[in-house]
């Protein structure tokens, strides 16, 4: 199972649906997880101490444990990572004794539809996921309003990812 995390709606959700369609055509089991719809409360230590970890975060962690790989699709917000994605990572890293557990040796493909190209976002995510122990694909899927996702490029990148996740 490949979990496709989407950190916004609109264009990034369209990109997620396109990627899922490609996976479906290759008989790769995948599921889109809309991080906005999870409606996780903003993480802080007092909230965790007083209320515990939200059930939705625990349920997400169970799905992540069972997944073989992840695709993260996110816009760039102010040259960085959007709050919904940062918040999700914060919550799931608090589950269990090892904050890296859900990322260690997981294979990750990065993708973005961003007005500015998303390179700062992609660099931030690559750094964070690598430090969390994941193995991040060298090429990213990048689209903007001016430069739509090219079908042949998307196919090549996802074929490489497919080979990688089947190893």
GIFENCOR-V343215 format. One record per residue. N is the residue number from 1. PHI is phi in radians with two decimals (999 if undefined). OMEGA is omega in radians with two decimals (none if undefined). Layout:
{{N:PHI:OMEGA} {N:PHI:OMEGA}}
//
This chain:
{{1:999:3.04} {2:-1.89:3.05} {3:-1.58:3.12} {4:-1.87:-3.12} {5:-1.55:3.12} {6:-2.10:-3.05} {7:-1.77:3.01} {8:-2.96:3.14} {9:-1.76:3.07} {10:0.98:-3.00} {11:-1.10:3.13} {12:-1.22:3.05} {13:-1.21:3.07} {14:-1.07:3.10} {15:-1.11:3.10} {16:-1.07:3.13} {17:-1.14:3.09} {18:-1.13:3.13} {19:-1.13:3.11} {20:-1.05:3.09} {21:-1.04:3.09} {22:-1.12:3.10} {23:-1.07:3.14} {24:-1.01:-3.12} {25:-1.19:3.10} {26:-1.74:-3.10} {27:1.02:3.05} {28:-1.74:-3.14} {29:-1.18:-3.13} {30:-2.54:-3.13} {31:-2.55:3.08} {32:-1.52:3.06} {33:-2.02:3.12} {34:-1.48:-3.08} {35:-1.13:3.10} {36:-1.12:-3.12} {37:-1.18:3.11} {38:-1.13:3.09} {39:0.94:3.10} {40:-1.18:3.05} {41:-1.16:3.11} {42:-1.07:-3.09} {43:-1.21:2.85} {44:-2.72:-3.03} {45:-1.12:3.12} {46:-1.15:3.11} {47:-1.08:3.12} {48:-1.13:-3.14} {49:-1.12:-3.07} {50:-1.44:-3.02} {51:-1.97:-3.07} {52:1.38:3.14} {53:-1.45:-3.11} {54:-1.03:-3.14} {55:-0.99:-3.13} {56:-1.08:3.09} {57:-1.23:3.11} {58:-1.13:3.10} {59:-1.09:3.11} {60:-1.10:3.13} {61:-1.05:3.10} {62:-1.11:3.08} {63:-1.11:-3.13} {64:-1.15:3.10} {65:-1.07:-3.09} {66:-1.44:-3.11} {67:-1.32:3.08} {68:-1.60:-3.08} {69:-2.76:3.12} {70:-2.28:2.89} {71:-2.10:3.08} {72:-1.92:3.14} {73:-2.09:-3.02} {74:-2.65:2.97} {75:-1.40:3.02} {76:-1.62:3.10} {77:-1.91:3.08} {78:0.88:3.11} {79:1.18:-3.14} {80:-2.65:-3.07} {81:-1.55:3.13} {82:-1.16:-3.09} {83:-0.96:-3.10} {84:-1.10:3.12} {85:-1.33:3.09} {86:-1.04:-3.11} {87:-1.12:3.12} {88:-1.09:3.12} {89:-1.09:3.12} {90:-1.04:-3.11} {91:-1.13:-3.05} {92:-1.24:3.10} {93:-1.30:-3.14} {94:-1.59:-3.10} {95:-1.49:3.12} {96:1.45:-3.06} {97:-1.57:-3.07} {98:-2.08:-3.08} {99:-1.15:3.12} {100:-1.62:-2.96} {101:-0.87:-3.05} {102:-1.37:3.14} {103:-2.07:-3.05} {104:-1.01:3.13} {105:1.08:3.02} {106:-1.29:3.13} {107:-1.62:-3.02} {108:-2.22:2.98} {109:-1.93:3.13} {110:-1.76:3.11} {111:-2.61:3.10} {112:-2.66:2.82} {113:-2.13:-3.07} {114:-2.36:3.10} {115:-1.09:-3.08} {116:-1.73:3.14} {117:1.79:3.00} {118:1.37:-3.05} {119:-1.13:3.10} {120:-1.14:3.06} {121:-1.02:-3.08} {122:-1.08:3.09} {123:-1.11:3.12} {124:-1.11:-3.13} {125:-1.14:3.12} {126:-1.02:3.14} {127:-1.09:-3.10} {128:-1.13:-3.10} {129:-1.16:3.09} {130:-1.12:3.13} {131:-1.19:3.06} {132:-1.43:3.04} {133:1.75:-3.13} {134:-1.40:3.05} {135:-1.92:-3.02} {136:-1.77:3.12} {137:-1.03:-3.09} {138:-1.22:3.13} {139:-1.80:3.11} {140:-1.92:3.02} {141:-1.71:-3.05} {142:-2.21:3.04} {143:-2.39:3.04} {144:-2.33:3.10} {145:-1.16:-3.13} {146:-1.47:-3.05} {147:-2.10:-3.13} {148:-1.20:3.10} {149:-1.16:-3.14} {150:-1.44:-3.09} {151:-0.99:-3.09} {152:-1.20:3.11} {153:-1.16:3.10} {154:-1.04:3.14} {155:-1.07:3.13} {156:-1.11:-3.11} {157:-1.12:-3.13} {158:-1.23:3.05} {159:-1.14:3.08} {160:-1.10:3.12} {161:-1.10:3.12} {162:-1.02:3.11} {163:-1.05:-3.11} {164:-1.12:-3.08} {165:-1.34:3.13} {166:-1.57:3.13} {167:-1.31:none}}
//
